[in-house]
Amino acid sequence: MITGMVNANLEAIFGLTVLGTSGQQEVVETLLDTGFSGFLTLPAALISALRLTWLGREQGMLADGTAVTFDVYSAAILWDGHARAVEVEAVEAAPLAGMALLARHDVRMAVVPGGAFTISALP
């Protein structure tokens, strides 16, 4: 089970460990974003520091309807105690965890400042 907290802005946040290609690890404060269909976004500086493997470019659409091109990388994260391969999109904003990361999971949260939330694997 993964746990997090709802902040004062009613955003669900949790610490996510991203594994670098040379054994380094970085715990990243990540915002749960149900409007994002991908796995994870990270800033380019962190992607570079972790030496993530570049996969290519992908078209995407922002919430305002703007079409953009993202660099996409391969990464591993610690997810519920196990390494998990994910795609990471380079975005110069706070890291986001999207719906692809939550597939086959149950999310429960108390949407009040300081409220707890959990992400649990479905059977």
N, C-alpha and C positions, 0 to 999 in steps of 0.2 A: 504494500500500500504506500502511496505517495501522499504526503500531507503538505498543506500550505495554509495561507491566511488571506482573508479579504482585507485590503487596506482601506484607508480613510476615503479614497476615491471610488470605493466599491469594485476594485480590480482584484482578481484572484491571482496571487503570486506564490511562487514556490522556488526553492533552490534546486537546480538541475546540474548535475556533474557532466561536463563534456570532456571526453577523452581525446587527447592529442595523438598524433601519429608517432611521436617519440616517447610516449609513456607519460607525458604531462597531463595533469587534470586541472580543470577550472570549474569551480562552482559558480553558476550564473543565476542571478535573480531573474526569473522568467515569468512573464505575464501570460495567463491562459486566455487565448483569443478564439472564441467559437466562430468568429467571422473569417478566420484564416483557415483555408483548407489544407495547407501543407503541414510539414512536421515541425520545423523550427527555423527561426531567423536568428542571426547573430551579426554583430557589427564586423566589418572587414578587418579591423585591427585584431580582434580576438581570433578570427578565422586564420589570419596570418600567424599569430603567436602560437596557435595550436597546430599549425602546418597541415590544415585539412586539405584533402585531395579535391582538386577542381574537377567537376564533372562536365560542365558546359553552361550554356545560358538557356533561360526559360522565360517565356512571356507570362505575365501575371497582371491582375487587375487590382487596383487599390479600392478601398471602400468608397471613394468618391467617383469611381468609374474610370479613372485614369489608367491607361495601359502602360506598363513598364517592363523592362527587361532586367532580370535578376541573374547574377552569377550564382551557380548552384554547386555545392560541395558535398562530399561524403564525410560523415562523422559517425562516431560511436558515442553513446551516452550511457550513463548508469540509470536504468529504469527498473524500479522495483527490485533492486539488488543485483540485476544482471546487465551485462553489456548488450546494447541494442543498436543496430545500424539504422541511421536516419539520413535523410537529405536535409541540408541546411542552405537556406537562401541568405545571401549577403544583403543586409538592410541596415542603414545607418539610423537605427532607432533602438529602443529598449527591446531585448530579446522576447520573442513571442513563441509560445507553444500552440500549435494548431490542431485541428480536428484529426488529421492523419495520425498524429501521435496518440490521440485518445481513442482510436478505433479499437473496438472490443474491450472497452473499459466503462466503468460506471463512475460518474462524477457527482459528488454531493457537496453542497456548500450552504453555509448560513450567510446570506448576503446582507451583512451588517458590518460596520467597521470592527475589525478584530475577530470576525467570524472565521471559523475553521472550515477547511474543505479537504476532501479526500478524493483520490483517484485509485480505484481498485479494478483489478483484472476481472473480467466476466468469466464464468466457468465455461 
